[in-house]
Structures are given as C-alpha cells and as structure tokens.
Amino acid sequence: MLRAKTGVAAVGLGVVLSAGGVSRQEPPLWDTGTFSILGYDPATGEVGGAVQSRVFSVGNGVLWADADAGVAATQAIVDVGYGPRALELLRKGLAPDAIVKQIWEQDPDPLPDNWSKQGRQFAVMNLKGEHAAFTGPKATGWAGHKSGTFATAQGNILAGPAVVNNMVEAFEKPSGHLSQRLVAALEGGQTGGGDKRGQQSAAIVIVKKNCGVWLHNDVVLRLQVDDNPEPIKELKRLVEMWNARRPRAVTPECK
C-alpha cells in the first residue's frame, strides 16, 4: 500500500511444516524490529527522522538524510541500499510516492527465501514535508505505517497500531524544536507498546542546508544511543542538553 493513512502487514516471514504437520514461523536471519518517524518543520525548513529498536546501533542502517534531498528510513527486512537510492531520486525531483513505487518494484529481490523484498518497509520525505511509506505484506507483525500532515511513522514487530498512531499524534503537537517533537514521537510509540521485544538503541538526525554548527555543515543534529536499557530516555536527555545551549550556525540566514 503506497501512502495510505494506515498501512498494515501482519504476515510473518515464512511458514514451514514440522514433522507433526504443525506450521511454525521461520525466524529472520537477523533482528528486524524497529519503529521510526520522519518529520518536517515548515517554520524552520528543517527535516529529520528518529528511530528506536531492540537492535544494537539501529541508527546506522535506518536513517538517511541529505539537506539537498530530504530523509528516508529503511527497516524491517532491510535493504540498506534503499536509503541512498531514495536520496538520489529526491535530488532529481521525483515525488516521494513515485520513489517508493520505483525502488520497491525495481528491487531484484536477491534473497527471496530468507530476506524477501515482500518484508521490506521504508519511508521517504522531501524538503517540503511531502512523504510516502511502504510496508511489505511479509514484514513481521504487527507491522504498518501511518501518515500525518508533515510526518510519517512506520514500524514492525510492534505491540500494535497504537505505536504508529501515537507517534504521529505526539509529533503533531507543538512542543518545541523539531528534535524535541521527534523524541516526543518516539516516547509516544513506546507508550503504545513499542517494539514487542523491548528497547536497546535509538537515533535522531536533522538537516538543513548550511544550518549546522560551523561552516558548510548541513547537519543540524545527529545523535545515536547504541546500547542502553532506556535508549529513548537517554536520547531525550541529550536532545534537551543540545536545546538548552543550541549551537548557532555561522551562515547568516540560519541565525
């Protein structure tokens, strides 16, 4: 389902028959459970994303951002190549829904038996806040996504749809800088049950052209909590510390 208000995929990765004829689900080769949000702030022009998972250092494979393009999230039965490709197509001016469709349809599905494209989940947002998301029919349940005005939330191996619903609701409340709203979205997702397996890592990235600290820096903020029993809490602490003494860009238009 492309750019639906709520997309759902509750089918497992694969089913095999045991000796007694009872079906059982084959586990994925690697951990996949994740929930993420992409968001845009029209007041500042900043765009970014945040993610949490019961996976070590989840930020390394999920979040992709380019101040000349937008942001993307790649998760579930991940093909990390979706991220750079999404940014490339955004730079060419393609609409997010067209990008989602093109990337998934052109995926050659090199490991269909144990890492199928049918289980991929990803989202794309441009610099105007326009966005689209996709949840494959074999993403491990509960899996799905939800669209907001300037946000898209998506996740897999979740407690249920309340996770993505809460994330969008929390993000859309006016509660400070984009970084604080993205963290609030993660908190909302966790309140909704989060990743069914628990917590381990979280990350956030925000970009805007030339608006990072120092000169010619597009990264407004990038933080990772790679291994923590309460990664959202720790990420919030870091974000609040950053906001308390937010560094100012040297580029005049960003002051």
C-alpha positions in Angstrom: 0.0 0.0 0.0 1.5 3.3 -1.0 0.9 6.5 1.0 -2.1 5.1 2.8 -3.3 6.7 6.0 -2.5 3.5 7.8 -0.8 0.5 6.1 -0.7 -2.9 7.8 1.2 -6.1 7.3 0.8 -8.7 9.9 2.2 -11.8 8.0 5.3 -13.5 9.1 8.5 -14.0 7.1 7.8 -17.6 6.2 5.9 -20.7 7.3 7.2 -24.3 7.3 5.7 -27.6 8.4 7.2 -29.5 11.3 7.3 -33.3 11.4 3.9 -33.4 13.1 2.4 -31.3 10.4 2.0 -28.1 12.5 3.1 -24.9 10.9 5.7 -22.8 12.5 7.2 -19.4 11.5 10.8 -19.3 10.3 12.7 -16.6 12.2 14.5 -13.9 10.2 18.2 -14.2 9.8 18.8 -11.0 11.8 16.9 -8.8 14.1 14.5 -6.5 12.3 12.1 -4.9 14.7 12.1 -1.1 14.5 9.8 2.0 14.8 10.7 5.3 13.2 9.3 8.7 12.2 10.3 11.2 9.5 9.2 14.8 10.1 9.3 18.3 8.7 9.0 21.7 10.4 7.7 24.3 8.0 8.6 27.1 10.4 12.3 26.3 10.2 12.6 24.3 7.0 14.4 21.5 8.9 13.7 17.9 8.1 14.7 14.8 10.0 14.0 11.5 11.5 14.2 9.4 14.7 14.2 5.7 15.3 14.2 3.1 18.2 14.7 -0.6 18.2 15.6 -3.7 20.1 18.6 -3.9 17.7 22.1 -2.7 18.5 23.0 0.6 16.9 19.9 0.9 14.9 20.7 4.4 13.6 23.5 3.0 11.4 21.1 1.3 9.0 17.7 3.1 9.2 18.1 6.8 8.9 19.3 8.6 5.8 19.4 12.4 5.3 20.6 15.0 2.8 19.9 18.7 3.0 19.7 18.8 -0.8 17.2 16.0 -0.9 15.3 15.0 2.2 15.2 12.0 4.5 14.5 8.3 4.3 14.1 5.3 6.6 14.9 1.7 5.7 13.8 -1.0 8.0 12.2 -4.4 8.6 13.7 -6.9 6.1 16.2 -4.2 5.3 17.9 -3.4 2.0 20.1 -0.5 3.2 20.6 0.5 -0.5 17.0 1.9 -0.5 18.3 4.8 1.6 21.0 6.2 -0.8 18.7 5.5 -3.8 15.8 7.4 -2.2 18.0 10.4 -1.6 19.3 10.2 -5.2 15.8 10.2 -6.6 14.7 13.0 -4.3 17.6 15.1 -5.6 16.3 14.5 -9.1 12.9 15.9 -8.1 10.8 12.7 -8.0 7.8 12.7 -5.7 8.1 10.5 -2.6 5.2 8.2 -3.7 6.8 7.7 -7.1 10.2 7.0 -5.4 8.7 4.4 -3.1 7.0 2.7 -6.0 10.0 2.7 -8.2 12.5 1.5 -5.6 10.4 -1.4 -4.5 9.3 -2.5 -8.0 12.9 -2.4 -9.2 14.3 -4.4 -6.2 15.7 -7.6 -7.8 14.9 -9.5 -4.6 18.3 -11.3 -4.4 17.4 -13.4 -1.3 13.7 -14.2 -1.8 13.7 -17.2 0.5 15.1 -15.7 3.7 15.3 -11.9 3.2 12.4 -11.2 0.8 11.5 -7.8 -0.6 8.0 -8.7 0.5 9.1 -7.9 4.0 10.8 -4.5 3.3 9.5 -1.4 5.0 10.6 2.1 4.1 9.6 5.8 4.0 10.7 8.8 2.1 10.2 12.6 2.7 11.3 15.5 0.6 12.3 19.0 1.7 8.6 20.2 1.6 7.5 17.6 4.0 5.7 15.5 1.3 6.1 11.9 2.1 5.2 8.3 1.3 5.7 4.9 3.0 5.5 1.2 2.2 5.1 -1.8 4.4 5.5 -5.2 2.6 3.0 -7.9 3.2 5.6 -10.2 4.8 7.0 -7.6 7.3 6.9 -9.3 10.7 3.7 -8.4 12.6 2.5 -6.2 13.8 3.8 -4.0 11.0 2.4 -0.9 9.4 2.7 2.8 8.9 0.6 6.0 9.4 0.7 9.4 7.7 0.4 12.8 9.3 0.5 16.3 7.9 4.2 16.6 8.0 5.2 13.2 9.4 5.2 9.5 8.6 5.6 6.8 11.3 6.3 3.2 10.5 7.3 0.1 12.4 7.5 -3.7 12.5 7.4 -6.3 15.3 5.3 -3.8 17.2 2.8 -4.2 20.0 0.1 -2.9 17.6 -1.1 0.1 15.6 -1.2 2.3 18.7 2.6 2.6 18.3 2.5 4.5 14.9 -0.8 6.3 15.8 0.7 7.7 19.0 3.9 8.7 17.2 2.1 10.9 14.7 -0.2 12.3 17.3 2.7 13.3 19.6 4.7 14.8 16.7 1.9 17.0 15.6 1.6 18.7 19.0 3.5 22.0 19.0 6.2 21.0 21.6 9.4 22.9 20.8 12.2 22.3 18.3 11.9 19.6 15.6 14.4 17.5 17.7 12.0 17.6 20.7 9.0 16.7 18.6 10.8 13.7 17.1 11.7 12.4 20.5 8.2 13.0 21.7 7.1 10.8 18.9 9.4 8.0 20.0 8.0 8.4 23.5 4.5 8.1 22.2 5.4 5.0 20.2 6.9 3.4 23.3 3.8 4.3 25.3 1.8 2.4 22.7 3.8 -0.7 23.4 6.8 -0.1 21.1 8.9 -2.9 19.8 7.5 -6.1 21.3 10.9 -7.4 22.2 11.9 -4.2 24.2 14.4 -1.4 23.8 18.1 -1.2 23.0 19.1 1.7 20.7 17.8 5.0 19.3 19.0 7.7 17.0 18.0 11.1 15.5 19.2 13.2 12.6 18.1 16.6 11.4 19.4 18.5 8.3 19.0 21.9 6.7 21.4 23.4 4.1 24.3 25.2 5.7 22.5 25.4 9.1 24.7 23.1 11.1 27.3 24.4 13.5 30.5 25.7 11.8 30.8 26.4 8.1 29.3 24.4 5.2 27.7 22.0 7.6 24.2 20.7 6.7 23.8 18.5 9.8 21.8 20.4 12.4 21.8 17.5 14.8 22.9 13.8 14.7 22.8 11.6 17.8 22.9 7.9 18.5 22.4 5.8 21.6 23.7 2.4 20.5 23.2 0.2 23.6 21.0 1.3 26.5 18.2 -0.3 28.5 16.2 3.0 28.1 17.5 4.5 24.8 14.6 6.9 24.3 15.1 8.4 27.7 18.9 8.8 27.1 18.2 10.3 23.6 15.8 12.8 25.2 18.4 13.8 27.8 20.9 14.5 25.0 18.4 16.4 22.9 17.3 18.5 25.9 21.0 19.3 26.6 21.5 20.3 23.0 18.4 22.5 23.0 19.4 24.2 26.3 22.5 25.7 24.6 21.6 25.2 20.9 24.7 26.0 18.8 24.1 28.6 16.1 25.2 28.3 12.5 27.6 30.8 11.1 25.5 31.1 8.0 23.5 34.4 8.4 20.2 33.1 7.1 20.2 30.3 9.7 20.5 32.6 12.7 
